[in-house]
Amino acid sequence: MAENLTTLTTATFTETVASSTVPMLVDFWAEWCGPCKMIAPVLEEIAAEHPDAIHIAKLNVDDHPDIAREFSVMSIPTMIVFRDGQEVKRLVGAKGKGQMLQDLDEFL
C-alpha cells in the first residue's frame, strides 16, 4: 500500500478520523472486490498529489464489518469524506481519476 495511505482498523478508526486536521476520505473496500482494486491506484495518485489537502485511508469491510455497519455501507467501494470526524460526502462505486477529482474538488 502506498505510503500516503493509512490503513484503518476498528481500534484506530474513530481516533484517526476525528484527529485528522484535513478532510479524510475513507475507502471501504474488500480484497475480493474488482471495482475496489480498480479504484485503488486512483486513490493512491490523489493521495500523493494532494497530501496537504486530503488524507486517504482504507478500511477492509471483511476485517472490520462493525465499522461498515455503523456507517451503513451497503455496497463497495464506498468512499466517505469526513471533516472534523463527521461525514460530509459519500461516493459509491468505482470512478476514473477525472470524475473522482471532480467529486472531491471542494476538498482539494
Buried (B, 14 or more C-beta within 10 A) or exposed (E): EEEBBBEBEEEBBEEBBEEBEEBBBBBBBBEEBEBBBEBBEBBBBBBEEBEEEBBBBBBBBEBBEEBBEEBEBEEBBBBBBBBEEEEEBEBBEBBEBEEBBEBBEEBE
